Amino acid sequence: MVMGEPVVRVGAATDVGLVRSVNEDNYLVTGTVFAVADGMGGHAAGDVASGLAVAGLASLGTEGPVRPDDVRRHVMGLNRDILDAAARNPAQAGMGTTLTGLCLADFAGSAHWVVFNVGDSRVYRFAGGELAQLTVDHSEVAELVASGELSEAEAADDVRRNVVTRALGAGVAPEPDLLVFPPAAGDRFLLCSDGLTGELDSAAIAAVLAAVADPQAAADQLVRAAVDAGGRDNVTVVIVDHVRQDTAP
């Protein structure tokens, strides 16, 4: 155990939605690693790709303390797992997945959170009544918004909103974004696929996070609300609550 490691409570939920026939989302919850993966490719086995990503991520930290660069290398290494699986089964050629999550790591001798991201699934932090997106979407519309060519409102309805610019399963392993920061008791983290954010705006999401204290109940309610709002995509939510700090050496 790393000094200052937070004690957490976790809830997770997923639903195929009202339109898709297969749930291509997968999620991971371990003692120190939490993640959501949104598979892409439909006929090219997006569910297989997202499953491989979370299965491979589960071994992170099992052999000792993790440092931020270990997270980076591990996530990039998952790209090869997906490519190798596709090579063994040509029907799966072209499959890919997003991967976003939260991992406890040792940074300068104390526990820190590492947020990692490839693609357009997201990690948010809810603290002090405010919801803040910690990840940057790797998507075509996000780049157009950043350049001023689209507004946020226009991006929500743009035909390119599902085009990701970075994903696992690519010919060259994508570089994940990393964000490293110390834990703070009271923080609540939301990890989600775009099936949530495509149906609910930030205000609706924040309202549930503020009103529902139990992380499992909050995850269930968010997924149900996204399905009720249209359910046009698979919806997956993982909520991680930092309830207290462990000060044992």
C-alpha positions in Angstrom: 0.0 0.0 0.0 1.2 3.5 -0.9 1.1 6.1 1.9 -2.1 8.2 1.8 -4.0 5.7 -0.4 -7.7 6.7 -0.5 -10.4 4.4 0.7 -13.2 4.3 -2.0 -16.7 3.1 -2.6 -17.6 2.2 -6.1 -20.8 1.7 -8.2 -21.0 0.5 -11.8 -23.8 0.0 -14.3 -24.2 -0.6 -18.0 -27.1 -1.0 -20.5 -27.3 -1.9 -24.2 -29.8 1.0 -24.7 -32.9 1.0 -26.9 -31.3 0.9 -30.4 -28.2 -1.3 -30.4 -28.5 -5.1 -30.4 -25.1 -5.6 -28.8 -23.5 -3.9 -25.8 -20.0 -3.0 -27.0 -19.1 -1.2 -23.7 -17.1 -2.9 -21.0 -15.9 -1.6 -17.6 -13.3 -2.6 -15.0 -13.4 -2.2 -11.2 -10.5 -3.4 -9.1 -9.1 -2.2 -5.8 -6.9 0.4 -7.6 -8.0 0.6 -11.3 -11.3 1.8 -12.6 -12.1 2.1 -16.4 -14.7 2.3 -19.1 -14.1 1.1 -22.7 -16.5 1.8 -25.6 -15.9 -0.7 -28.5 -16.1 0.4 -32.1 -16.6 -1.3 -35.3 -20.0 -3.0 -34.9 -19.6 -5.9 -37.3 -15.9 -5.8 -36.6 -16.4 -6.9 -32.9 -16.2 -3.7 -31.0 -17.3 -5.7 -27.9 -14.3 -7.9 -28.3 -12.0 -5.0 -28.5 -13.4 -3.3 -25.4 -13.3 -6.6 -23.5 -9.7 -7.1 -24.4 -8.8 -3.6 -23.2 -10.4 -4.0 -19.7 -9.1 -7.5 -19.3 -5.6 -6.4 -20.1 -5.8 -3.4 -17.8 -6.8 -5.6 -14.9 -3.2 -6.7 -14.4 -2.0 -3.2 -13.9 -0.5 -2.9 -10.4 -0.7 -6.6 -9.6 3.1 -6.9 -9.4 3.8 -3.9 -7.2 3.5 -0.2 -7.0 2.5 1.6 -10.2 4.0 4.9 -11.4 2.4 7.2 -13.9 4.6 6.2 -16.7 3.7 2.5 -16.0 0.1 3.5 -16.7 1.1 5.1 -20.0 3.1 2.1 -21.2 0.5 -0.4 -20.1 -2.3 1.4 -21.9 -0.2 1.6 -25.1 0.6 -2.1 -24.8 -3.1 -3.0 -24.9 -3.1 -1.8 -28.6 -0.9 -4.8 -29.5 -3.4 -7.2 -27.7 -6.2 -6.0 -29.9 -4.2 -6.1 -33.1 -3.0 -9.6 -32.3 -6.5 -10.8 -31.7 -7.7 -9.3 -35.0 -4.8 -11.0 -36.8 -5.9 -14.4 -35.4 -9.5 -13.8 -36.5 -9.8 -11.8 -39.8 -13.5 -11.2 -39.1 -12.4 -8.9 -36.3 -10.0 -6.8 -38.4 -10.6 -3.1 -37.8 -12.0 -3.5 -34.3 -11.1 -0.8 -31.8 -12.1 0.8 -28.5 -11.8 3.9 -26.4 -10.4 3.5 -22.9 -10.6 5.9 -20.1 -10.2 5.5 -16.4 -8.6 6.3 -13.1 -5.7 4.5 -11.4 -4.0 4.8 -8.0 -0.2 5.3 -8.5 2.9 6.1 -6.5 4.1 9.6 -7.3 7.0 11.0 -5.3 6.4 8.5 -2.5 2.7 9.2 -2.0 -0.6 8.0 -3.5 -1.9 10.0 -6.5 -4.7 9.6 -9.0 -3.7 9.0 -12.6 -6.5 9.8 -15.1 -5.9 8.2 -18.5 -7.7 8.5 -21.7 -7.8 7.4 -25.3 -10.9 8.3 -27.3 -14.1 10.1 -26.4 -15.2 8.3 -23.2 -14.8 10.6 -20.2 -13.7 11.0 -16.6 -15.3 13.8 -14.5 -14.7 14.9 -11.0 -17.6 16.1 -8.9 -16.5 18.2 -5.9 -17.9 21.1 -4.0 -21.1 20.8 -6.0 -19.2 21.4 -9.3 -18.8 18.9 -12.2 -15.5 19.2 -14.1 -14.5 17.1 -17.1 -10.9 15.9 -16.5 -10.4 14.3 -19.9 -10.3 15.8 -23.4 -12.3 14.0 -26.1 -10.2 12.6 -28.9 -12.8 13.3 -31.5 -13.3 15.2 -34.7 -16.0 17.5 -33.3 -13.9 18.2 -30.1 -11.1 19.4 -32.4 -13.5 21.6 -34.3 -14.9 23.1 -31.1 -11.4 23.8 -29.9 -10.5 25.5 -33.1 -13.7 27.6 -33.0 -15.2 26.1 -36.1 -18.1 24.6 -34.2 -20.0 25.6 -31.0 -20.7 23.1 -28.3 -24.4 23.2 -29.3 -23.5 22.5 -33.0 -21.1 19.7 -32.0 -23.9 17.9 -30.1 -25.8 17.4 -33.4 -23.0 17.2 -35.9 -22.8 14.1 -38.1 -19.1 13.7 -37.2 -19.7 13.5 -33.4 -19.0 9.8 -33.3 -15.7 10.0 -35.2 -12.8 9.5 -32.8 -9.3 10.5 -33.6 -7.5 8.3 -31.2 -8.4 4.7 -30.2 -6.9 1.4 -29.2 -6.6 -1.0 -32.2 -4.8 1.5 -34.4 -1.8 0.6 -36.6 0.4 2.8 -34.3 -0.3 2.6 -30.6 -2.0 5.8 -29.5 -0.5 8.0 -26.8 -2.9 8.2 -23.9 -3.5 11.5 -22.1 -2.5 11.4 -18.5 -3.5 13.7 -15.6 -1.8 13.2 -12.2 -3.0 14.8 -9.0 -3.2 14.0 -5.2 -6.4 12.4 -3.8 -8.8 14.5 -1.7 -11.5 13.0 0.5 -14.9 13.9 -0.7 -14.1 13.7 -4.4 -16.5 11.8 -6.5 -15.4 10.6 -10.0 -17.7 9.7 -12.9 -16.3 7.5 -15.7 -18.6 7.0 -18.6 -19.1 6.1 -22.3 -20.6 8.7 -24.6 -23.9 6.9 -24.4 -24.4 8.9 -21.2 -23.2 12.3 -22.3 -25.0 11.9 -25.7 -28.3 11.8 -23.8 -27.8 13.9 -20.6 -26.3 17.3 -20.3 -23.9 18.3 -17.6 -26.6 19.8 -15.4 -28.7 16.6 -15.4 -25.6 14.5 -14.6 -24.5 16.8 -11.8 -28.0 16.8 -10.3 -27.9 13.0 -9.9 -24.4 13.1 -8.5 -25.5 15.7 -5.9 -28.7 14.0 -4.9 -27.8 10.3 -4.8 -25.1 9.5 -2.2 -24.7 5.7 -2.8 -22.4 5.2 -5.7 -24.2 2.1 -7.0 -27.6 3.8 -6.8 -26.2 6.9 -8.6 -24.7 4.7 -11.4 -28.0 2.9 -11.8 -30.0 6.1 -11.9 -27.7 7.8 -14.5 -27.8 4.8 -16.8 -31.6 4.5 -16.5 -32.0 8.3 -17.2 -29.8 8.0 -20.3 -31.9 5.1 -21.6 -35.1 6.9 -20.8 -33.9 10.0 -22.6 -33.5 8.0 -25.9 -30.9 5.2 -25.3 -29.5 5.6 -28.8 -26.2 4.1 -27.7 -24.8 1.7 -25.1 -24.5 3.4 -21.7 -21.9 2.6 -19.1 -21.1 4.4 -15.8 -18.6 3.8 -13.1 -18.7 6.0 -10.0 -15.7 6.1 -7.6 -16.2 7.9 -4.2 -13.2 8.8 -2.1 -14.7 8.4 1.3 -11.5 8.8 3.5 -7.8 8.7 3.5 -5.8 5.7 4.7 -2.8 7.0 6.7 -1.3 3.6 7.6 2.3 3.1 6.4 
